[in-house]
Amino acid sequence: MSLIGNILWLVFGGLIAGCLYILSGLLLCLTIVGIPFGLQTIKIGWATFAPFGKDVVTKPGGDSVLSLVFNIIWILCFGWEIAIAHLTSAALLAITIIGLPFAKQHLKLLVVSFLPFGHELK
């Protein structure tokens, strides 16, 4: 069932979203300061290609002080806009019964995109 969900996800916007995440991650990697944030953005992009059948997990050492500092910087600079976009998409998709599984995937991606340091989809 997750294969069908992932195919439908890619057809109806997941491919474009994943490509935009990866492109923005590559742009962030152009500066030395942006490399950690760019790498996390690229990871989110790869996770966006196939979110069905995956769960949000906390990485080992994901609760370190460095992860906390990077997450705060991420939230202030990028994270809150991305989180609002995923939340808005989830709310719009949840209006219909057919959109509920896709809304659930947006909520998964919301967690990973809001706090990328220390969390991932596996």
All heavy atoms as an XYZ file, in Angstrom:
927
protein
N       0.811     -1.188      0.000
C       0.000      0.000      0.000
C       0.862      1.262      0.000
O       0.490      2.271     -0.582
C      -0.915     -0.031      1.228
C      -2.005      0.964      1.168
S      -3.029      0.658     -0.253
C      -4.473      1.491      0.176
N       2.043      1.187      0.672
C       2.900      2.366      0.710
C       3.490      2.664     -0.657
O       3.768      3.823     -0.967
C       4.002      2.201      1.751
O       4.856      1.139      1.408
N       3.659      1.635     -1.501
C       4.168      1.863     -2.854
C       3.170      2.697     -3.660
O       3.552      3.678     -4.317
C       4.447      0.540     -3.568
C       4.895      0.652     -5.022
C       6.255      1.324     -5.107
C       4.928     -0.700     -5.684
N       1.901      2.345     -3.576
C       0.870      3.105     -4.291
C       0.789      4.529     -3.746
O       0.686      5.492     -4.504
C      -0.497      2.395     -4.179
C      -0.449      1.035     -4.904
C      -1.611      3.255     -4.746
C      -1.631      0.148     -4.632
N       0.844      4.651     -2.421
C       0.816      5.978     -1.809
C       1.991      6.841     -2.241
O       1.831      8.028     -2.549
N       3.192      6.241     -2.297
C       4.366      6.997     -2.717
C       4.294      7.403     -4.182
O       4.714      8.503     -4.544
C       5.641      6.192     -2.453
C       6.027      6.201     -0.999
O       5.818      7.179     -0.293
N       6.590      5.103     -0.536
N       3.747      6.536     -5.028
C       3.603      6.890     -6.446
C       2.621      8.046     -6.601
O       2.891      9.017     -7.316
C       3.164      5.663     -7.273
C       4.313      4.651     -7.334
C       2.740      6.070     -8.678
C       3.935      3.313     -7.926
N       1.481      7.955     -5.920
C       0.509      9.051     -5.982
C       1.088     10.338     -5.391
O       0.851     11.429     -5.908
C      -0.781      8.663     -5.248
C      -1.637      7.602     -5.935
C      -2.777      7.169     -5.017
C      -2.163      8.116     -7.249
N       1.861     10.199     -4.321
C       2.510     11.350     -3.700
C       3.427     12.047     -4.690
O       3.434     13.267     -4.808
C       3.288     10.881     -2.477
C       4.083     11.935     -1.789
C       5.394     12.225     -1.999
C       3.626     12.838     -0.789
N       5.786     13.246     -1.189
C       4.717     13.636     -0.433
C       2.409     13.045     -0.154
C       4.624     14.630      0.535
C       2.328     14.022      0.800
C       3.415     14.806      1.141
N       4.238     11.258     -5.411
C       5.166     11.841     -6.386
C       4.426     12.523     -7.529
O       4.799     13.616     -7.954
C       6.102     10.762     -6.944
C       7.198     10.286     -6.006
C       7.936      9.108     -6.606
C       8.154     11.404     -5.663
N       3.369     11.897     -8.005
C       2.622     12.452     -9.127
C       1.944     13.764     -8.743
O       1.933     14.719     -9.527
C       1.579     11.429     -9.646
C       0.624     12.060    -10.622
C       2.280     10.235    -10.272
N       1.409     13.826     -7.535
C       0.632     14.998     -7.135
C       1.423     16.003     -6.295
O       0.865     16.657     -5.423
C      -0.642     14.569     -6.403
C      -1.616     13.874     -7.290
C      -1.900     12.537     -7.113
C      -2.226     14.552     -8.330
C      -2.800     11.895     -7.940
C      -3.126     13.918     -9.161
C      -3.408     12.578     -8.967
N       2.704     16.147     -6.552
C       3.471     17.230     -5.952
C       4.697     16.845     -5.171
O       5.537     17.697     -4.899
N       4.832     15.598     -4.793
C       5.990     15.194     -4.001
C       7.299     15.290     -4.763
O       8.334     15.632     -4.189
N       7.250     15.014     -6.057
C       8.460     15.100     -6.878
C       8.957     16.539     -6.952
O      10.149     16.814     -6.765
C       8.191     14.547     -8.280
C       9.371     14.543     -9.239
C      10.447     13.602     -8.745
C       8.927     14.147    -10.624
N       8.048     17.456     -7.174
C       8.421     18.873     -7.256
C       8.933     19.362     -5.902
O       9.958     20.054     -5.824
C       7.230     19.718     -7.736
C       6.879     19.347     -9.172
C       7.516     21.204     -7.616
C       5.578     19.922     -9.660
N       8.248     18.997     -4.829
C       8.668     19.435     -3.495
C      10.048     18.888     -3.147
O      10.901     19.618     -2.631
C       7.646     18.998     -2.450
N      10.283     17.614     -3.425
C      11.586     17.019     -3.142
C      12.700     17.672     -3.945
O      13.782     17.947     -3.416
N      12.437     17.947     -5.217
C      13.440     18.615     -6.061
C      13.730     20.026     -5.560
O      14.890     20.463     -5.550
C      12.979     18.657     -7.513
S      13.011     17.055     -8.327
N      12.695     20.742     -5.101
C      12.906     22.089     -4.572
C      13.694     22.056     -3.261
O      14.539     22.926     -3.025
C      11.569     22.803     -4.384
C      10.860     23.203     -5.675
C       9.482     23.766     -5.369
C      11.685     24.194     -6.459
N      13.431     21.066     -2.410
C      14.215     20.915     -1.191
C      15.693     20.686     -1.534
O      16.584     21.301     -0.953
C      13.726     19.723     -0.359
C      12.676     20.040      0.674
C      11.438     19.426      0.622
C      12.938     20.895      1.737
C      10.472     19.684      1.583
C      11.990     21.155      2.691
C      10.756     20.546      2.621
O       9.812     20.802      3.571
N      15.946     19.781     -2.476
C      17.328     19.465     -2.837
C      18.008     20.667     -3.473
O      19.172     20.980     -3.165
C      17.370     18.219     -3.741
C      16.968     16.988     -2.921
C      18.752     18.030     -4.361
C      16.779     15.731     -3.706
N      17.311     21.377     -4.347
C      17.887     22.571     -4.972
C      18.214     23.639     -3.928
O      19.301     24.230     -3.945
C      16.930     23.136     -6.023
C      17.393     24.401     -6.730
C      18.627     24.118     -7.571
C      16.280     24.961     -7.586
N      17.302     23.870     -2.989
C      17.579     24.872     -1.958
C      18.702     24.409     -1.031
O      19.499     25.228     -0.558
C      16.316     25.201     -1.164
O      15.827     24.064     -0.508
N      18.804     23.107     -0.793
C      19.918     22.590      0.006
C      21.252     22.800     -0.686
O      22.245     23.151     -0.044
N      21.275     22.607     -2.001
C      22.511     22.851     -2.751
C      22.884     24.330     -2.716
O      24.068     24.682     -2.612
C      22.358     22.365     -4.189
C      22.277     20.851     -4.367
C      21.946     20.498     -5.803
C      23.566     20.189     -3.927
N      21.891     25.196     -2.786
C      22.164     26.633     -2.688
C      22.704     27.004     -1.309
O      23.593     27.851     -1.186
C      20.915     27.445     -3.009
C      20.458     27.427     -4.464
C      19.126     28.145     -4.611
C      21.506     28.071     -5.356
N      22.169     26.384     -0.268
C      22.673     26.652      1.073
C      24.107     26.164      1.244
O      24.886     26.738      2.006
C      21.783     25.988      2.128
C      20.494     26.705      2.481
C      19.601     25.803      3.320
C      20.794     27.979      3.230
N      24.468     25.104      0.536
C      25.818     24.557      0.638
C      26.864     25.421     -0.057
O      28.057     25.141      0.040
C      25.860     23.133      0.083
S      25.093     21.921      1.167
N      26.464     26.456     -0.751
C      27.429     27.326     -1.410
C      28.263     28.122     -0.416
O      29.372     28.551     -0.737
C      26.726     28.279     -2.380
C      26.113     27.629     -3.623
C      25.372     28.669     -4.446
C      27.178     26.936     -4.454
N      27.733     28.330      0.778
C      28.495     29.035      1.807
C      28.933     28.033      2.871
O      28.255     27.027      3.117
C      27.653     30.132      2.479
O      26.567     29.522      3.167
C      27.132     31.123      1.465
N      30.042     28.310      3.504
C      30.552     27.407      4.536
C      29.597     27.343      5.724
O      29.343     26.286      6.278
C      31.966     27.832      4.975
C      32.939     27.617      3.816
C      32.418     27.077      6.210
C      34.323     28.117      4.043
N      29.044     28.476      6.096
C      28.122     28.529      7.233
C      26.842     27.755      6.934
O      26.243     27.150      7.821
C      27.798     30.003      7.588
C      26.767     30.100      8.681
C      29.060     30.737      7.965
N      26.413     27.726      5.675
C      25.162     27.083      5.307
C      25.251     25.591      5.062
O      24.225     24.944      4.866
N      26.463     25.019      5.088
C      26.609     23.598      4.763
C      25.808     22.686      5.685
O      25.087     21.808      5.190
C      28.100     23.198      4.711
C      28.748     23.830      3.470
C      28.269     21.681      4.688
C      30.240     23.627      3.366
N      25.846     22.823      7.022
C      25.043     21.915      7.849
C      23.541     22.035      7.558
O      22.817     21.037      7.547
C      25.345     22.330      9.289
C      26.448     23.293      9.246
C      26.638     23.729      7.842
N      23.095     23.259      7.293
C      21.680     23.469      7.000
C      21.327     22.939      5.613
O      20.250     22.391      5.396
C      21.343     24.961      7.124
C      21.664     25.511      8.469
C      22.790     26.305      8.657
C      20.879     25.219      9.562
C      23.104     26.808      9.903
C      21.181     25.714     10.827
C      22.302     26.505     10.990
N      22.233     23.093      4.675
C      22.019     22.569      3.330
C      21.945     21.050      3.318
O      21.112     20.466      2.630
N      22.811     20.399      4.093
C      22.782     18.939      4.152
C      21.477     18.431      4.753
O      20.907     17.440      4.285
C      23.982     18.426      4.951
C      25.345     18.644      4.313
C      26.454     18.168      5.243
C      25.439     17.950      2.967
N      20.980     19.123      5.784
C      19.694     18.725      6.367
C      18.546     18.946      5.381
O      17.624     18.146      5.301
C      19.437     19.495      7.667
C      20.361     19.123      8.785
C      20.299     17.653      9.140
O      19.240     17.040      9.174
N      21.456     17.077      9.380
N      18.627     20.018      4.615
C      17.590     20.291      3.621
C      17.593     19.226      2.538
O      16.528     18.782      2.084
C      17.802     21.687      3.007
O      17.877     22.647      4.065
C      16.657     22.073      2.094
N      18.769     18.787      2.130
C      18.868     17.719      1.125
C      18.298     16.414      1.690
O      17.578     15.684      0.995
C      20.322     17.559      0.650
C      20.738     18.799     -0.161
C      20.496     16.292     -0.168
C      22.212     18.879     -0.481
N      18.575     16.104      2.961
C      18.003     14.905      3.589
C      16.477     14.968      3.616
O      15.793     13.978      3.373
C      18.536     14.741      5.015
C      19.950     14.267      5.079
C      20.366     14.100      6.531
C      21.826     13.789      6.652
N      22.254     13.682      8.061
N      15.941     16.149      3.928
C      14.484     16.315      3.926
C      13.950     16.116      2.511
O      12.892     15.521      2.312
C      14.088     17.702      4.476
C      14.467     17.836      5.949
C      12.588     17.937      4.311
C      14.352     19.244      6.487
N      14.688     16.605      1.514
C      14.280     16.420      0.117
C      14.196     14.955     -0.271
O      13.236     14.529     -0.908
N      15.182     14.178      0.127
C      15.142     12.742     -0.180
C      13.990     12.070      0.555
O      13.339     11.171      0.013
C      16.469     12.068      0.166
C      17.547     12.364     -0.831
C      18.674     13.088     -0.622
C      17.583     11.968     -2.206
N      19.408     13.165     -1.780
C      18.763     12.481     -2.769
C      16.732     11.225     -3.022
C      19.115     12.281     -4.098
C      17.089     11.031     -4.349
C      18.259     11.547     -4.868
N      13.741     12.479      1.789
C      12.617     11.905      2.549
C      11.282     12.299      1.940
O      10.305     11.553      2.028
C      12.691     12.359      4.001
N      11.223     13.457      1.295
C       9.981     13.933      0.690
C       9.589     13.095     -0.524
O       8.423     13.015     -0.858
C      10.131     15.414      0.293
O      10.473     16.155      1.459
C       8.857     15.987     -0.274
N      10.547     12.461     -1.158
C      10.231     11.644     -2.335
C       9.366     10.436     -1.989
O       8.565     10.009     -2.818
C      11.503     11.177     -3.035
C      12.196     12.253     -3.819
C      13.569     12.363     -3.790
C      11.491     13.158     -4.582
C      14.218     13.342     -4.514
C      12.126     14.151     -5.309
C      13.493     14.236     -5.268
N       9.521      9.854     -0.802
C       8.768      8.641     -0.453
C       8.460      8.618      1.048
O       9.069      7.860      1.800
C       9.558      7.405     -0.857
N       7.500      9.416      1.525
C       7.224      9.452      2.964
C       6.327      8.314      3.465
O       6.309      8.036      4.655
C       6.534     10.793      3.153
C       5.850     11.037      1.858
C       6.751     10.443      0.813
N       5.579      7.668      2.572
C       4.677      6.597      3.009
C       5.494      5.393      3.477
O       6.455      4.989      2.843
C       3.745      6.168      1.865
C       2.607      7.104      1.641
C       2.740      8.187      0.798
C       1.400      6.907      2.279
C       1.687      9.053      0.582
C       0.337      7.767      2.078
C       0.480      8.848      1.223
N       5.092      4.809      4.584
C       5.766      3.639      5.119
C       6.960      3.978      5.999
O       7.675      3.087      6.437
N       7.189      5.260      6.264
C       8.300      5.675      7.113
C       7.759      6.363      8.355
O       6.655      6.884      8.355
C       9.228      6.631      6.362
C       9.917      5.997      5.183
C      10.837      6.973      4.512
C      11.505      6.338      3.305
N      12.371      7.292      2.619
N       8.560      6.337      9.415
C       8.196      6.996     10.662
C       9.267      7.999     11.050
O      10.435      7.853     10.685
C       8.044      5.967     11.792
C       6.866      5.049     11.575
O       5.805      5.555     11.149
O       6.994      3.841     11.831
N       8.891      8.989     11.820
C       9.846      9.960     12.337
C      10.569      9.313     13.514
O       9.936      8.823     14.444
C       9.136     11.254     12.799
C      10.133     12.223     13.398
C       8.395     11.894     11.643
N      11.905      9.285     13.444
C      12.708      8.723     14.520
C      13.719      9.769     14.990
O      14.123     10.645     14.232
C      13.440      7.430     14.088
C      12.460      6.328     13.777
C      14.344      7.677     12.902
N      14.103      9.645     16.241
C      15.147     10.504     16.790
C      16.479      9.814     16.586
O      16.644      8.643     16.949
C      14.910     10.754     18.289
O      13.607     11.324     18.438
C      15.936     11.705     18.858
N      17.420     10.522     15.989
C      18.738      9.964     15.742
C      19.507      9.835     17.058
O      19.280     10.604     17.984
C      19.525     10.854     14.777
C      18.959     10.878     13.384
C      19.882     11.599     12.436
C      19.612     13.072     12.483
N      20.319     13.832     11.445
N      20.427      8.875     17.124
C      21.274      8.798     18.318
C      22.081     10.087     18.460
O      22.681     10.561     17.505
C      22.194      7.611     18.044
C      21.559      6.857     16.929
C      20.686      7.812     16.183
N      22.097     10.658     19.624
C      22.778     11.923     19.854
C      21.986     13.112     19.344
O      22.498     14.223     19.274
N      20.736     12.894     18.989
C      19.902     13.955     18.452
C      19.444     14.960     19.488
O      18.899     15.991     19.149
N      19.669     14.649     20.754
C      19.273     15.572     21.813
C      20.467     16.328     22.392
O      20.418     16.822     23.513
C      18.525     14.818     22.915
C      19.340     13.663     23.480
O      20.408     13.352     22.921
O      18.895     13.066     24.475
N      21.534     16.436     21.609
C      22.736     17.131     22.085
C      22.537     18.645     22.048
O      21.600     19.162     21.446
C      23.937     16.745     21.222
O      23.786     17.263     19.915
N      23.455     19.337     22.696
C      23.389     20.799     22.758
C      23.597     21.392     21.365
O      22.925     22.360     20.987
C      24.445     21.343     23.758
C      24.480     22.856     23.737
C      24.165     20.822     25.147
N      24.499     20.805     20.582
C      24.752     21.304     19.230
C      23.511     21.170     18.355
O      23.176     22.090     17.593
C      25.936     20.569     18.603
C      26.438     21.093     17.273
C      26.907     22.534     17.409
C      27.568     20.229     16.752
N      22.804     20.041     18.466
C      21.554     19.879     17.720
C      20.527     20.917     18.146
O      19.809     21.466     17.306
C      20.975     18.473     17.939
O      21.778     17.507     17.353
N      20.455     21.203     19.432
C      19.523     22.204     19.929
C      19.844     23.582     19.368
O      18.948     24.294     18.898
C      19.545     22.242     21.460
C      18.686     23.318     22.112
C      17.215     23.017     21.896
C      19.006     23.421     23.588
N      21.124     23.952     19.372
C      21.528     25.259     18.838
C      21.214     25.348     17.349
O      20.656     26.347     16.871
C      23.034     25.508     19.115
C      23.526     26.729     18.364
C      23.279     25.653     20.598
N      21.566     24.291     16.595
C      21.283     24.293     15.156
C      19.788     24.320     14.877
O      19.336     24.970     13.935
C      21.928     23.098     14.468
C      23.382     23.290     14.135
C      24.185     22.201     13.853
C      23.954     24.547     14.095
C      25.521     22.370     13.535
C      25.291     24.724     13.786
C      26.076     23.634     13.496
N      18.995     23.613     15.690
C      17.538     23.642     15.505
C      16.969     25.034     15.771
O      16.060     25.472     15.069
C      16.854     22.608     16.404
C      16.838     21.232     15.790
O      16.813     21.077     14.570
N      16.877     20.223     16.623
N      17.499     25.727     16.771
C      17.019     27.091     17.055
C      17.348     28.014     15.889
O      16.496     28.793     15.442
C      17.605     27.611     18.382
C      16.987     26.849     19.550
C      17.368     29.110     18.534
C      17.634     27.119     20.894
N      18.573     27.912     15.368
C      18.952     28.734     14.209
C      18.073     28.372     13.018
O      17.594     29.244     12.287
C      20.442     28.559     13.881
C      21.299     29.121     15.010
C      20.791     29.232     12.558
C      22.766     28.768     14.910
N      17.841     27.077     12.819
C      17.010     26.610     11.711
C      15.597     27.172     11.818
O      15.033     27.655     10.841
C      16.974     25.085     11.703
C      16.041     24.498     10.698
C      14.735     24.161     10.880
C      16.338     24.202      9.338
N      14.206     23.660      9.727
C      15.167     23.672      8.764
C      17.477     24.321      8.550
C      15.102     23.270      7.437
C      17.406     23.905      7.228
C      16.235     23.394      6.688
N      15.007     27.094     13.017
C      13.643     27.578     13.210
C      13.545     29.072     12.925
O      12.618     29.533     12.260
C      13.146     27.263     14.640
C      12.926     25.769     14.802
C      11.862     28.015     14.956
C      12.722     25.334     16.237
N      14.509     29.828     13.405
C      14.469     31.275     13.205
C      14.663     31.670     11.741
O      14.069     32.641     11.274
C      15.537     31.953     14.067
C      15.312     31.881     15.570
C      16.498     32.482     16.312
C      14.025     32.565     15.961
N      15.484     30.923     11.016
C      15.795     31.309      9.633
C      14.898     30.641      8.584
O      14.473     31.293      7.636
C      17.247     30.979      9.322
S      18.426     31.934     10.291
N      14.636     29.338      8.717
C      13.935     28.607      7.656
C      12.737     27.807      8.149
O      11.738     27.704      7.463
C      14.873     27.585      6.979
C      16.243     28.071      6.711
C      17.313     27.630      7.470
C      16.484     28.966      5.690
C      18.589     28.066      7.210
C      17.758     29.407      5.429
C      18.822     28.959      6.194
N      12.870     27.210      9.312
C      11.944     26.177      9.751
C      10.505     26.587      9.903
O       9.606     25.831      9.551
N      10.263     27.770     10.432
C       8.865     28.131     10.688
C       8.097     28.321      9.396
O       6.918     27.978      9.321
C       8.771     29.344     11.608
C       9.283     30.632     11.041
C      10.561     31.088     11.074
C       8.520     31.611     10.352
N      10.640     32.298     10.438
C       9.399     32.650      9.982
C       7.184     31.725      9.995
C       8.980     33.770      9.281
C       6.777     32.854      9.301
C       7.668     33.858      8.951
N       8.751     28.833      8.330
C       8.039     28.991      7.046
C       7.700     27.639      6.435
O       6.589     27.422      5.935
C       8.892     29.783      6.053
C       9.205     31.188      6.468
C      10.609     31.313      7.045
O      11.173     30.307      7.497
O      11.123     32.435      7.041
N       8.660     26.716      6.501
C       8.434     25.381      5.936
C       7.353     24.658      6.740
O       6.490     23.981      6.175
C       9.746     24.583      5.925
C      10.775     25.274      5.020
C       9.508     23.165      5.438
C      12.167     24.703      5.127
N       7.398     24.805      8.061
C       6.395     24.161      8.913
C       4.996     24.693      8.622
O       4.026     23.927      8.562
C       6.757     24.356     10.386
N       4.875     25.998      8.420
C       3.572     26.571      8.080
C       3.087     26.048      6.733
O       1.894     25.749      6.567
C       3.638     28.111      8.101
C       3.754     28.604      9.537
C       2.415     28.730      7.433
C       3.997     30.084      9.670
N       3.995     25.886      5.777
C       3.607     25.352      4.466
C       3.101     23.914      4.588
O       2.068     23.561      3.999
C       4.783     25.416      3.501
N       3.796     23.087      5.375
C       3.340     21.706      5.560
C       2.031     21.655      6.346
O       1.152     20.841      6.044
C       4.410     20.873      6.254
C       5.511     20.419      5.354
N       5.308     19.559      4.300
C       6.829     20.706      5.338
C       6.450     19.333      3.687
N       7.393     20.031      4.294
N       1.893     22.515      7.341
C       0.661     22.548      8.125
C      -0.525     22.998      7.280
O      -1.615     22.419      7.359
C       0.840     23.463      9.334
C      -0.271     23.466     10.367
C      -0.419     22.084     10.987
C       0.022     24.488     11.442
N      -0.313     23.997      6.442
C      -1.374     24.471      5.547
C      -1.761     23.389      4.551
O      -2.950     23.151      4.305
C      -0.921     25.737      4.806
O      -0.534     26.718      5.768
C      -2.018     26.286      3.925
N      -0.763     22.723      3.982
C      -1.047     21.637      3.037
C      -1.812     20.508      3.715
O      -2.752     19.952      3.144
C       0.253     21.100      2.446
O       0.916     22.091      1.716
N      -1.406     20.164      4.942
C      -2.110     19.103      5.675
C      -3.548     19.502      5.963
O      -4.469     18.679      5.833
C      -1.369     18.787      6.966
N      -3.772     20.744      6.344
C      -5.140     21.201      6.639
C      -6.012     21.168      5.389
O      -7.173     20.746      5.439
C      -5.101     22.607      7.224
N      -5.457     21.596      4.258
C      -6.232     21.575      3.015
C      -6.530     20.151      2.556
O      -7.622     19.864      2.070
C      -5.497     22.344      1.913
C      -5.422     23.853      2.104
C      -4.527     24.473      1.044
C      -6.807     24.467      2.067
N      -5.561     19.263      2.712
C      -5.777     17.875      2.291
C      -6.724     17.136      3.234
O      -7.407     16.202      2.817
C      -4.443     17.137      2.201
C      -3.584     17.516      1.009
C      -2.168     16.990      1.187
C      -4.188     16.972     -0.277
N      -6.760     17.531      4.498
C      -7.611     16.844      5.470
C      -9.090     17.157      5.286
O      -9.935     16.525      5.916
C      -7.167     17.199      6.883
N      -9.403     18.099      4.427
C     -10.804     18.439      4.190
C     -11.543     17.272      3.545
O     -12.700     17.009      3.861
C     -10.914     19.714      3.317
C     -10.412     20.912      4.111
C     -12.327     19.947      2.841
C     -10.278     22.173      3.299
N     -10.855     16.540      2.667
C     -11.492     15.412      1.992
C     -11.004     14.096      2.584
O      -9.895     14.015      3.126
C     -11.166     15.416      0.488
O      -9.774     15.217      0.325
C     -11.585     16.717     -0.160
N     -11.807     13.071      2.461
C     -11.430     11.753      2.964
C     -10.247     11.199      2.168
O      -9.345     10.591      2.730
C     -12.634     10.792      2.905
C     -13.696     11.253      3.892
C     -12.206      9.366      3.206
C     -14.983     10.484      3.828
N     -10.231     11.437      0.879
C      -9.145     10.933      0.032
C      -7.817     11.589      0.404
O      -6.765     10.977      0.314
C      -9.480     11.178     -1.454
C     -10.695     10.343     -1.838
C      -8.304     10.849     -2.349
C     -11.225     10.630     -3.209
N      -7.853     12.824      0.858
C      -6.635     13.539      1.188
C      -6.060     13.240      2.555
O      -4.945     13.670      2.869
N      -6.778     12.486      3.402
C      -6.302     12.226      4.761
C      -4.936     11.526      4.816
O      -4.084     11.925      5.612
C      -7.344     11.436      5.553
C      -8.537     12.251      6.031
C      -9.559     11.350      6.703
C      -8.105     13.351      6.961
N      -4.682     10.487      4.012
C      -3.345      9.878      4.073
C      -2.235     10.850      3.676
O      -1.141     10.818      4.244
C      -3.424      8.717      3.079
C      -4.862      8.464      2.864
C      -5.566      9.749      3.120
N      -2.518     11.732      2.731
C      -1.517     12.711      2.305
C      -1.326     13.789      3.373
O      -0.216     14.275      3.574
C      -1.917     13.329      0.967
C      -1.986     12.320     -0.134
C      -3.201     11.856     -0.597
C      -0.832     11.814     -0.691
C      -3.274     10.919     -1.603
C      -0.885     10.871     -1.702
C      -2.109     10.420     -2.158
N      -2.395     14.141      4.077
C      -2.283     15.095      5.183
C      -1.400     14.520      6.289
O      -0.584     15.232      6.881
C      -3.667     15.434      5.725
N      -1.547     13.224      6.549
C      -0.720     12.564      7.557
C       0.756     12.628      7.177
O       1.624     12.840      8.032
C      -1.167     11.112      7.724
C      -0.427     10.364      8.784
C      -0.927      8.940      8.904
C      -0.096      8.162      9.910
N      -0.481      6.751      9.946
N       1.062     12.472      5.894
C       2.456     12.543      5.441
C       3.007     13.955      5.597
O       4.166     14.139      5.952
C       2.581     12.065      3.994
C       2.048     10.669      3.738
C       2.481      9.650      4.774
O       3.651      9.521      5.091
N       1.511      8.909      5.310
N       2.187     14.952      5.349
C       2.629     16.333      5.542
C       2.918     16.605      7.017
O       3.847     17.355      7.339
C       1.598     17.333      5.013
C       1.744     17.641      3.566
N       2.802     18.356      3.060
C       0.974     17.321      2.506
C       2.674     18.481      1.761
N       1.570     17.854      1.392
N       2.134     16.008      7.910
C       2.398     16.191      9.335
C       3.699     15.514      9.752
O       4.413     16.016     10.620
C       1.217     15.685     10.162
C      -0.072     16.494     10.006
C      -1.199     15.864     10.800
C       0.136     17.938     10.407
N       4.019     14.370      9.136
C       5.315     13.739      9.377
C       6.447     14.645      8.910
O       7.438     14.844      9.611
C       5.427     12.418      8.596
C       4.900     11.220      9.266
C       5.372     10.015      8.480
C       4.261      9.070      8.229
N       4.678      7.920      7.415
N       6.289     15.177      7.707
C       7.318     16.051      7.152
C       7.415     17.360      7.936
O       8.477     17.980      7.978
C       7.042     16.323      5.676
C       7.256     15.130      4.747
C       6.719     15.431      3.358
C       8.717     14.755      4.685
N       6.321     17.777      8.555
C       6.342     18.984      9.377
C       7.320     18.822     10.533
O       8.128     19.717     10.804
C       4.938     19.277      9.913
C       4.782     20.539     10.732
C       3.477     21.211     10.361
C       4.820     20.262     12.195
N       7.285     17.685     11.200
C       8.189     17.447     12.333
C       9.645     17.462     11.864
O      10.496     18.111     12.471
C       7.865     16.103     13.023
C       8.897     15.767     14.075
C       6.476     16.130     13.618
N       9.910     16.771     10.767
C      11.285     16.684     10.263
C      11.756     18.037      9.729
O      12.920     18.395      9.888
C      11.390     15.592      9.180
C      12.768     15.555      8.570
C      11.045     14.243      9.766
N      10.874     18.791      9.113
C      11.293     20.071      8.552
C      11.372     21.177      9.609
O      12.056     22.165      9.412
C      10.351     20.505      7.429
O       9.071     20.784      7.923
N      10.683     21.011     10.739
C      10.749     22.012     11.791
C      11.961     21.789     12.689
O      12.591     22.751     13.137
C       9.460     22.001     12.619
C       9.312     23.171     13.540
C       9.183     24.455     13.033
C       9.308     23.010     14.908
C       9.050     25.548     13.869
C       9.169     24.091     15.755
C       9.040     25.366     15.235
N      12.288     20.544     12.953
C      13.446     20.189     13.796
C      14.307     19.149     13.068
O      14.301     17.966     13.431
C      12.979     19.631     15.153
C      12.116     20.543     15.998
C      11.515     19.779     17.158
C      12.935     21.726     16.484
N      15.040     19.538     12.039
C      15.765     18.543     11.247
C      16.984     17.964     11.929
O      17.381     16.842     11.619
C      16.171     19.337      9.997
C      16.291     20.729     10.466
C      15.227     20.880     11.509
N      17.587     18.697     12.838
C      18.766     18.189     13.531
C      18.317     17.293     14.674
O      17.771     17.757     15.661
C      19.634     19.342     14.045
C      20.225     20.162     12.949
C      19.585     21.310     12.496
C      21.403     19.784     12.339
C      20.115     22.066     11.475
C      21.953     20.540     11.315
C      21.298     21.678     10.878
N      18.525     16.004     14.527
C      18.115     15.053     15.544
C      16.915     14.207     15.153
O      16.574     13.271     15.854
N      16.246     14.530     14.043
C      15.100     13.741     13.579
C      15.295     13.369     12.114
O      15.932     14.088     11.364
C      13.795     14.540     13.712
C      13.401     14.802     15.115
N      13.801     15.926     15.791
C      12.661     14.078     15.991
C      13.313     15.898     17.015
N      12.614     14.787     17.164
N      14.720     12.232     11.741
C      14.725     11.820     10.337
C      13.589     10.837     10.094
O      13.009     10.300     11.028
C      16.075     11.208      9.948
C      16.423      9.931     10.677
C      17.807      9.418     10.315
O      18.441      9.989      9.422
O      18.239      8.453     10.929
N      13.278     10.619      8.826
C      12.263      9.617      8.452
C      12.972      8.325      8.116
O      13.878      8.291      7.300
C      11.472     10.088      7.233
C      10.405     11.140      7.448
C       9.732     11.476      6.139
C       9.379     10.693      8.440
N      12.572      7.248      8.770
C      13.129      5.916      8.487
C      12.019      4.921      8.440
O      11.066      4.990      9.092
C      14.137      5.511      9.542
C      15.492      6.066      9.275
C      16.506      5.277     10.028
C      17.862      5.736      9.591
N      18.922      4.995     10.093
